[in-house]
Every structure is written in structure tokens, then in C-alpha cells.
Amino acid sequence: MITSIYASLSVLLIVRLTLSVIKLRRKNRISVGDGGNEELHLAIRTHANAVEYIPIALLLLLLLELSGAPNILIHILGATLLIGRIIHAMGLPAKNLPKRILGMQITISLLITLAILNILFFALAGPLKL
């Protein structure tokens, strides 16, 4: 299962983002919400954004893999997911709009690609087999 590699790497990214939020909470003594602290707010949004997009991308990647897509395609798409999410995670807290936009463009393009490929693989597989 190739997707398990990308799921594991994605979890490590999410844990890294989680630890950034925890560090800022401790530093600023804020236990809930962002307390009006912009740096903490951006860290929370960076983490939340990853949690919002990574699971659906991994689900679509897994479904594509289970549909029999070539291994190299799964690797390319999985690596693209990580690259897009890392670029976005670097851009948002740094207020680097070009990185943030590029990260989202990669992620959204990947999601569209995964959706289309899953539809195509389903359509090419023939009628449902019960």
C-alpha cells in the first residue's frame, strides 16, 4: 500500500503543525482560542488547513490505488500532496502570500486531478460487480 507512506508522512506534518500551536500556546499562556495573538492564530489556521485538506486527498489517493492505478502515478500524486501542503504550511504563518497561494493551487489541482482520475478508473472498470 503506497498510500500508507504518504499518510504517514502527512501525519508527521500535522504533528509538526500541532507542536507549533502547542509551543505558541505555552509561550503566550493561551489555553483556548488564539487570545487575539496573530502568530498563534496563523499557527492554528495552518494546522486546521492541513487537517481540512489532507484526509480527503489521502482518501482519494487510496481509492485510486485500490482501483489499480500504476504505482508511479500514486507516488507522483502522493508527493504532490506533500509538496503542496508543506509549501502552504511554510507560507501561511510567515505571511508569504505567494507560497500560500502556490500551496493551495497545488492542493486544489491535486484534489481535482484525484477526483477525475477516480471517476475515469471507475468508468473504465466497467459495470459494478456485485
C-alpha positions in Angstrom: 0.0 0.0 0.0 1.8 3.0 -1.3 -0.8 5.4 0.2 0.3 4.4 3.7 3.7 6.1 3.0 2.0 9.4 2.2 -0.5 9.1 5.0 2.3 8.5 7.5 4.4 11.5 6.1 1.2 13.6 6.2 0.6 12.7 9.9 4.2 13.8 10.7 3.5 17.1 9.0 0.3 17.5 11.0 2.1 16.6 14.3 4.7 19.2 13.5 2.0 21.8 13.0 0.3 20.7 16.2 3.5 21.1 18.1 3.9 24.7 16.7 0.4 25.5 18.1 1.3 24.0 21.5 4.6 25.9 21.7 2.8 29.2 21.0 0.0 28.4 23.4 2.6 27.8 26.2 4.7 30.8 25.2 1.7 33.1 25.3 -0.2 31.3 28.1 -3.3 30.9 25.9 -5.2 27.7 26.5 -8.2 28.1 24.3 -8.6 30.1 21.1 -5.9 32.5 19.9 -6.4 35.2 22.6 -6.0 37.8 19.9 -2.4 36.7 19.2 -1.9 36.9 15.5 1.1 34.5 15.5 -1.0 31.8 17.3 -4.0 32.5 15.1 -1.9 31.8 12.0 -0.4 28.6 13.5 -3.9 27.4 14.4 -5.1 28.1 10.8 -2.1 26.4 9.3 -2.8 23.3 11.3 -6.5 23.4 10.6 -6.0 23.9 6.9 -3.8 20.8 6.8 -6.4 18.8 8.7 -9.1 20.1 6.3 -7.4 19.0 3.1 -5.1 16.1 3.8 -7.7 13.5 4.8 -9.9 13.9 1.6 -6.8 13.8 -0.6 -5.5 10.7 1.1 -8.9 9.0 0.8 -9.0 9.8 -3.0 -5.4 8.6 -3.3 -6.2 5.3 -1.6 -9.3 4.8 -3.7 -7.2 5.4 -6.8 -4.6 2.9 -5.6 -7.2 0.3 -4.9 -8.6 0.9 -8.3 -5.4 -0.4 -9.8 -3.7 2.9 -10.8 0.0 2.5 -11.6 2.3 2.7 -8.7 4.3 5.6 -10.2 1.1 7.6 -10.5 0.3 7.0 -6.8 3.8 8.2 -5.9 3.6 11.3 -8.1 0.3 12.3 -6.7 1.3 11.5 -3.1 4.5 13.5 -3.4 2.5 16.3 -4.9 0.1 16.3 -1.9 3.1 16.6 0.5 4.8 19.3 -1.5 1.6 21.4 -1.8 0.9 21.1 1.9 4.4 21.8 3.0 4.6 24.9 0.8 1.3 26.2 2.2 2.4 25.4 5.8 5.5 27.5 5.3 3.7 30.3 3.6 0.7 30.9 5.9 2.4 31.6 9.2 5.2 33.6 7.5 2.5 35.7 5.8 4.2 34.8 2.5 1.2 35.1 0.1 3.0 33.7 -3.0 3.9 30.5 -1.1 0.4 30.3 0.4 -1.2 30.7 -3.0 1.1 28.2 -4.6 0.5 25.6 -1.9 -3.3 26.0 -2.3 -3.0 25.9 -6.1 -1.1 22.6 -5.9 -3.5 21.2 -3.3 -6.7 22.1 -5.2 -5.3 21.0 -8.5 -4.3 17.7 -6.9 -7.8 17.2 -5.5 -9.4 17.9 -8.9 -6.9 15.5 -10.6 -7.6 12.8 -8.0 -11.4 13.2 -8.4 -11.2 13.0 -12.2 -8.8 10.0 -12.1 -11.1 8.1 -9.7 -14.1 8.8 -12.0 -12.1 7.6 -15.0 -10.8 4.5 -13.4 -14.4 3.7 -12.3 -15.8 4.3 -15.7 -13.1 2.2 -17.4 -13.6 -0.6 -15.0 -17.0 -1.4 -16.5 -20.3 -2.1 -14.7 -20.4 -2.6 -11.0 -19.7 -6.2 -9.9 -21.8 -7.4 -7.0 
